[in-house]
Amino acid sequence: MDTELLLFAAIGFAAQIIDGALGMAFGVICSSSLLAFGLPPAIASAAVHAAEVVTTGLSGTSHLYHRNVDKRLFLKLVVTGVLGGIVGAYVLTGLPEQIVKGFVALYLVGMALLIFERVRGREHRRFQPPPQALGAGGGFLDAIGGGGWGPIVASSLIATGGEPRRSIGSVNLAEFFVTVAISVTFLLHLDFAQYGRIVLGLVIGGALAAPLAGYLIRIMPQRLALALVALVVAGQAAVSLYGLLAG
């Protein structure tokens, strides 16, 4: 295994540990890392989504094994999530990208603040968007931005009173089906040979990390999980806002 493949595997491992344990960030970490190495955005996004077919499948299976999945919540998320992902993939080229990015950044800031409030022992149950709406919005934003599923869906469920373990497990399992729907669209429009090696590296690293992530969230104290989710969401919001201001 050469140095380049090891590098992609290391990125996949780190991203999947965080994503599998906290329900978000695989797409954001991998996409931003690949872009930093000079890959074109379309290739980076396609490679990440293709890799996620494997990593989300393994992660979802791990969460099932560790009984982290609420089946009713999963079903509510997966149907609308797949539909939102398909729609987002088809209308991507005609959307005002900056407006969408701005909305996502502001939404993440709000979710981070709500989760920090939960860490302090305060809950805000008045704002409780239905899981079906979260699934549709998360799938749509994931397709157009490469990282919207976990940050939108998992953070919203946790911020409004959802149990971190069940919320994260259900979101991870549903993400597999959403990712498959989005990846099929990419495969129809791009040459797989252009990003197959990148996918292999991300898959190797992610596959090694996925089983461990399900165990981590099962044994992790709820308050610690909440704090880590809040930090990850706040970090992604900061990166999004910086990108908007710098652009």
N, C-alpha and C positions, 0 to 999 in steps of 0.2 A: 504494500500500500504506500503510494508516494506522498510527498509532503502536502500537495494540494488537496488530495482526497482526505488526508488526516485533518486538514484545516476545516474543510466543510463538515466533517464528522464532529469535530469539536464544537462548531457553531450549533449543529443540530442537537448535540447532547445538552449543552447549556440551555438552549432555548426550550427543549422539551422538559427538562427538570422543572423550570419555572412554570411553563404552560400547564404541565400535567398536575403540578401541586397546587397552583393558584388559579387555573382555569383560563389563562390568557397569556399572550406575549410571544408565542412561537412565531407567528407571521411577522410581527413587528421586529423582533430581534433578528430573525434570519434575513428578512428583506433589507433592513437597514445595513446589516453586515455585508450582504452581497453588493448592494449599491455602493458601499464604501470601497469595495474592491474594484469598482469600475464596470460592473455588469449593467447592461441596459435594463430599464425598469420592467419592460414586458417580459424579458427572460428571467429576471429575478423573481417576479411575481409568479410566473408559470412554474418555475422550479420549486418555489416554496409550497405552492398549492399541491403539486404532484407529490412532494415529499410528505405533506400533511395527510394524504390519503392513507399512508402506512402508519405514520406516527399517531394520528388521531384514532385509527382503528385499534392499535395496541394500547394506547392510553385509555380509550373507552372500555376495552376488555378488562384492563387492570382495575378500573373503577367498579365495573360490574362484579369482579371477583372479590373485591374488598367491600362490597355492599355500600358503595357511595352514591348509587343512582336511585332517584325517585322516578319510578316508571311513569307515573301520571304527568309529572313535569316534563320528562323527556319527550313524551308523545306530543305534548302541546308545543314544545320548541321545534321539534324536528320537521314537522309538516310545513309550517310557515317559513322555517329557516331555509329549507330546500327551495321553496318557491321564491323567496326573497333573493337567494343566491343566483338562481337562474335569470331572474329579471335583471338583477344588477349586472351580470356578465353580458347580457345582450344590449343594455342601454349605456354601457360604460362610456363609449366614445362621445356621446352627446351631452354628458352632464357637465355643469359648471364645477370643475374640480375644487377650486378654491373655496367656494361656498360650502360644499360638502365637508371639506377638511376643517373649516372654521367651526361648523356645527359640531362635528365629532370632538374637536379639541375642547370646546366649551362644555359639552355634555360630560366629558371625562373629568373636567375640573369639578363639576357639580357632584358627580358620583364619588370622587375621591374625598370631598368634604363630608358627604353623608357617611361614608365608611369610617372616616376618622371619628365622627360623632358616635358611631356604634362602638368603636374601640373604647371610647370614654364612658360607655354604658347608656348612651341615649339612642333611641330608635325612632325613625320617621316612617310610620306606616301609612300616612295619608297619601303619599305618592307611591302607588303600587301599579305600574303598568302591567297589563295582562301578559302572561308568558307568550301567547301567540303573537302579540304585537312586537315583543322583544325579539322573538325568533325571526320575524319578517324583516325588521330593521337591522338586526345583526347580520343576517345572511346577505342582505342587499349591500350593506357597508363593507362587509368582508370581500365581496366580489369586486367592488370598485376601489378599495383601499388596501387590500391584502392583510388586514389585521383587525377588522371590526367585530368579529364574532365574540371572542372572549371579553374584550374591554367593554363592549356594550351590554351583552347578555349577562355574563357572570357578575360584573360589578353592579348592575342594576338589581339583580336578584338579592345579592348580599347586602347592598346598601339599604334595601327596603325591608329587611328583616328575615331573609332567607338563611337557613342554616348553611354555613360555608361548605361543609363536607358534601351535603346532598346537592347543593346548587352547583358546585364545581364538577362533581361527578356527572351529573345530568347534562350539563353544558358540554363537557368533554365528549361524552358519547354521541350527543346530537351533532357535534361538529364534524364527526366522520362523514355523515351522510350529506351535510352541507358542502363539505370539501369535495366529495366525489362529484356532486352536481356542477360545481364551479370548474373543477379540473377537466371534466369532459369538454367543456366549452373551450378551454385553452388548447387541448389536444387537437381540436378541430381547426385551429387557426395558426398554430406554431409547429415548427419542426422539432420533434422531441430530441433529435440528435444534438441540437444546440445546447440543451441543458440537462441531458441525461446523466452526465458525470457529476454535476452539482447535486442533482436529486439523489444519486447513489450515496454521496457523502453525508447529506442531511439525513437520509433514511437510516444509515448505519448508526450515526450518533443518536438520533431520536429513538431508534428501536432499543438501544442499550439503556436509555434513560426512562422510557415510558413505564416499565413495570415498577421501577423504584418510586416514581412520582405518585402512583396510586397508594402505595404504602405510607409515604410521607404525610399525605393529607389525612390519612386515617389516624395517625398517632400524634399529629400536630395539635397543640392546644388551640381552641377556637379563637381566643383573643390574639394569639400570635399570627394565625392565618389571616384574620381581619386586618391586622396592621401591615402584613406583607402585601396583601392585595391592594390596600390603600396606597402604599408606596409605589407599587408597580403602575397602578392607574395614574397616580400623580406624575410619575416619570414620563409615561406615554403622553399625557396631556401637555407636559412641558416641552417635550420633543415636537409635538404637533404645532404648538403655538410658536415655537422658535422657527420651525420650517415656514410657517405662514409669514412671520415678520421678516425673516431673511429673504424670502422670495419676493 
